[in-house]
Amino acid sequence: MNKEEKGISQQRGKMQGVVVQNIRYKEGTVTVLVKRSFSHKKYHKIITTSKKYLVQYDQKDEEIPLGTKVVLCQIAKVSKRKFLRIESQQGSN
Protein backbone atom coordinates (compact mmCIF):
# COMPACT_ATOMS: atom_id res chain seq x y z
CA MET A 1 0.00 0.00 0.00
CA ASN A 2 1.49 3.33 -1.07
CA LYS A 3 1.27 6.52 0.95
CA GLU A 4 -1.15 7.93 -1.64
CA GLU A 5 -3.52 4.97 -1.14
CA LYS A 6 -3.71 5.36 2.65
CA GLY A 7 -6.28 7.66 4.24
CA ILE A 8 -5.15 10.69 6.22
CA SER A 9 -5.96 8.98 9.52
CA GLN A 10 -3.73 6.01 8.60
CA GLN A 11 -0.65 8.07 7.73
CA ARG A 12 1.94 8.13 10.47
CA GLY A 13 1.95 11.38 12.44
CA LYS A 14 -1.15 12.88 10.78
CA MET A 15 -4.52 13.45 12.42
CA GLN A 16 -7.81 15.13 11.60
CA GLY A 17 -9.57 17.37 14.08
CA VAL A 18 -11.85 20.34 14.70
CA VAL A 19 -10.77 23.72 16.12
CA VAL A 20 -12.52 24.21 19.47
CA GLN A 21 -10.61 27.18 20.91
CA ASN A 22 -8.82 30.02 19.15
CA ILE A 23 -8.32 32.58 21.93
CA ARG A 24 -4.52 32.46 21.73
CA TYR A 25 -4.16 32.54 17.92
CA LYS A 26 -2.07 35.73 18.09
CA GLU A 27 0.46 33.85 20.20
CA GLY A 28 0.47 31.07 17.59
CA THR A 29 -1.65 28.48 19.44
CA VAL A 30 -5.09 26.96 18.82
CA THR A 31 -6.79 24.01 20.53
CA VAL A 32 -7.95 21.13 18.32
CA LEU A 33 -10.25 18.24 19.32
CA VAL A 34 -9.30 14.90 17.72
CA LYS A 35 -11.77 12.00 17.87
CA ARG A 36 -10.78 8.44 17.12
CA SER A 37 -12.73 5.17 17.01
CA PHE A 38 -11.48 1.63 17.38
CA SER A 39 -12.83 -1.83 18.05
CA HIS A 40 -12.37 -3.42 21.48
CA LYS A 41 -10.19 -6.52 21.14
CA LYS A 42 -12.25 -8.75 23.42
CA TYR A 43 -15.81 -7.42 23.23
CA HIS A 44 -15.73 -6.14 19.61
CA LYS A 45 -17.61 -2.95 20.45
CA ILE A 46 -16.73 0.37 18.87
CA ILE A 47 -15.04 2.69 21.35
CA THR A 48 -14.77 6.42 20.64
CA THR A 49 -12.20 8.53 22.41
CA SER A 50 -11.39 12.22 22.08
CA LYS A 51 -8.40 14.31 23.05
CA LYS A 52 -7.57 18.02 22.89
CA TYR A 53 -4.20 19.07 21.52
CA LEU A 54 -2.42 22.42 21.52
CA VAL A 55 -1.41 23.13 17.93
CA GLN A 56 1.08 25.56 16.38
CA TYR A 57 -0.69 28.15 14.21
CA ASP A 58 1.67 30.15 12.00
CA GLN A 59 -0.77 32.67 10.44
CA LYS A 60 -0.99 35.00 13.44
CA ASP A 61 -2.52 37.89 11.49
CA GLU A 62 -5.79 36.07 10.67
CA GLU A 63 -8.09 34.29 13.11
CA ILE A 64 -9.10 30.70 12.41
CA PRO A 65 -12.87 30.20 12.95
CA LEU A 66 -14.26 27.70 15.45
CA GLY A 67 -15.49 24.45 13.92
CA THR A 68 -12.92 24.45 11.12
CA LYS A 69 -11.76 20.96 10.16
CA VAL A 70 -7.97 20.75 10.03
CA VAL A 71 -5.29 18.18 9.23
CA LEU A 72 -2.43 18.07 11.74
CA CYS A 73 1.12 16.86 11.27
CA GLN A 74 3.89 16.26 13.78
CA ILE A 75 6.78 18.68 14.20
CA ALA A 76 9.64 19.06 16.64
CA LYS A 77 8.44 20.14 20.09
CA VAL A 78 7.77 23.86 20.29
CA SER A 79 6.87 23.86 23.99
CA LYS A 80 5.90 21.37 26.70
CA ARG A 81 2.53 20.48 25.12
CA LYS A 82 2.87 21.68 21.49
CA PHE A 83 4.20 19.18 18.95
CA LEU A 84 1.64 19.48 16.13
CA ARG A 85 1.16 21.99 13.31
CA ILE A 86 -1.83 22.71 11.05
CA GLU A 87 -1.08 21.30 7.60
CA SER A 88 -4.33 22.21 5.85
CA GLN A 89 -7.86 23.51 6.52
CA GLN A 90 -11.12 22.22 5.07
CA GLY A 91 -13.56 24.93 6.15
CA SER A 92 -16.23 25.03 8.83
CA ASN A 93 -19.52 23.14 9.12
N, C-alpha and C positions, 0 to 999 in steps of 0.2 A: 504494500500500500504506500503510495507516494504521499508527500506532504500536501499536495494539491487535492488529493482524494479525501483526506481526513477533514472532519468538521472542525470548526474553531475550538469547540470544547475539548476535542481530542488532542489538539496540538499541545506539546509540552510548553508550559509556562504561559499559556494564553487562557483568558477567562472572559466570559460575557457577564455584564452586570448593568444595574440601573443606578443613576446618580440620585442619592437621597439627601445629600446635604452639600451646599455650595457656599457656605458662609465665608470660608477662608480661601476663596479662589484667588484673591489678590496676593496672598502669600504663596500660592502655587499648590494648594491642597484642596481636594474634594473627597467626599466620602461616597463609596460605591457599595451597593448591596449585591452580593453574588449568591445565587441560589443554585443548588446542585441536587440531583436525585440519583439514587442508586438502589439496587435490590439487596435486601438482607440475605446473607449467605444461608442461614438456617431456615428462616420462616418465609422467604421469598416474597416479602411485602416491599412495596416501594417506600423508601424513606427519603424525605426532603429536608435538607439542612440549608441554612443561610448564614452568611457571615459578612460583616462590614469590614471594608479595607480602606485605609487612607491611601490616596492615589496622587501621584505627581501630576500637576496640571500646568503646562508650560505657557499657555496663552493667557497671561495674567490681565491683559487689557480688556478681554471680553468675558462676560459671565456665561457659564454653562447652565442651561435650564434644568430644573428638577424633572425627573422622569426620563431623561435622555438615556437611551441604550448605548453602551460603550463596550469596546473590546479592549482588554487590558493585556499588557505584556510585562514580563519581568525585566527589571533593570538592577544595577548595583544599588545597594542600600543608600538612600538619601538621608534618612534619619532612623530612629529606633523602630518605628512602625511603618515607614514608607519604603516599599521595594517594588511598586508597580507604577506603570505609566500608561496614560490613555493613548492607544494606538489609532483608533478611529471611532467616529460617532455615527449613529444611525438615526438620529432624530428622536423626538418625544412621542408618546402615545396620545 
